[in-house]
Amino acid sequence: MTKAKPQTDAHWKNYIAGEWCDSENNISITNPATGKPFATIACASIEDAGKAVDAARLIADSGVLTKDRPASRVQMMLAIADNIREITEEGAELLVRENGKSLADARSEFDNAARYFEYYGGMADKIEGKSIPLGDDYVDFTYYEPFGVSAQIVPWNFPVDICARSLAPALAAGNAVIVKSPELTPLAMTLLATACEKAGLPKGALSILCGIGSEVGAALVANPKVDQIVFTGSVPTGQHILKSAADNATPCVMELGGKSAAVVFPDVDKQQFLDSVAWGIFFNAGQVCSAMSRILVHEDIYDEVVTDIEKLAKSLSVASGESVELTPVISKEQHSQVLSMCNVAVAEGARLVTGGKAVDDKEGFYVEPTVFADIKPEMTIFQNEVFGPVVSITSFKTEEEAWKLANGTDFGLVAGVFTNDLSRTMRATRALKAGQIFVNEWFAGGIETPFGGLKMSGFGREKGQEALYSYVNTKNVAIKVNNSTD
Ligand code: NAD
């Protein structure tokens, strides 16, 4: 297979307005499994970001992206999906090296990326306006028009998947896009630009550049030529971006953090639940916005569930590579942050069941699978996102208490309920305050199902048909009809 990337393994360029560009400075990329740097990428400047926005503005205003029948956009999107599938193996290996995740998860990021292009490609010729009845004296209809220039800022935990999640609907709707890739994991997602370039996406319709968030990201957000901002990342950065976006009244989609709870009742299917725990909190080393970071267990089965989760945590294979169960966290800083949050939990009186320290025999950024029990709502570990393989368990007596505990943080991204009682399930789906509710399987859903948060977890929706409408403006046209025949 020919290599997709237009650069060497050791040094990468940014894709700016249809050109592969170097920069005066570089960013060094470290393998979390070894703690050693293995590549560099050009560090885009504020001027580079400006150049990308200017090119996007030009092509958006030229009408080139929307003048043809939308069916041609469908073909473009499907060609991009095919190209992504072709580079999956090469890209997944690279993603493992820069992110530390398992090869199976890295492959599934590329698979999801291709699926986003297929899914939204299938919608590109179905963005239909409405005809609104106003009586015989008027004709009224709506257009859905692309915003024009969409600036998208991506985090490091699922860089390829999250990049495609916003890029695909934005392009399907006819926008030009500038993506700011994360400083820690920019390489594999740069390959998405090669997939778009090879499919013939016009120059200027896409830039993917890596730069320092507080400089290049901030400059993109503040640029008055940007029509829309899509941000996926932490709450403090999101708040910063919202304040900056307010200056130009730029609309935003905000996908922020979470502290999501699974509520477990005595009639649970135990094995089904434990499979969800393995996946829910230990997948990607817990660095998932929708991780099952809290587990609320009915008091009748509390002790036995704590013991089962302890056994599960101790049984996980810890490494980076093919299909391991616990991979390293992303960086030295994240490693220290996770361990420091574990220390705070112990200091505040949480019971450490297992873990809470670095894995002894590994040189990379590994944290032991960690379980805390007897957690109280006022503890930091109950309230704050750890973004590591750390789960906190609490008991409850009544259903009402369970919903109150689950809803008792500033976040509202996801929540889950594990029970075989249908009526209780239905009560849970109303009582839990979150953008999505998982029943008897954590992460149930797919690219077809809308995803997003409430409260400090953000607003706007990604994924599903609904997300496409995050990338268009509604324009209403009202026409007065002269019905007089004189
Ligand atoms: P982060 O906020 O530190 O960085 C995210 C991105 O923002 C990076 O590309 C960074 O360079 C950029 N950035 C930083 N400062 C900026 C600024 N002032 N202006 C513009 N851009 C700036 O987040 P992170 O550590 O990369 O990601 C982890 C966080 O992301 C967690 O809180 C997690 O829950 C959240 N997350 C949310 C979702 C979701 O869909 N809701 C998905 C994945 C991650």
Residues whose N, C-alpha, C, O or C-beta is under 5 A from the ligand:
A	BS01	NAD	I153 V154 P155 W156 K180 S181 P182 E183 G211 I212 G213 S214 G217 A218 T232 G233 S234 V235 T237 H240 E255 L256 G257 G258 C289 S457
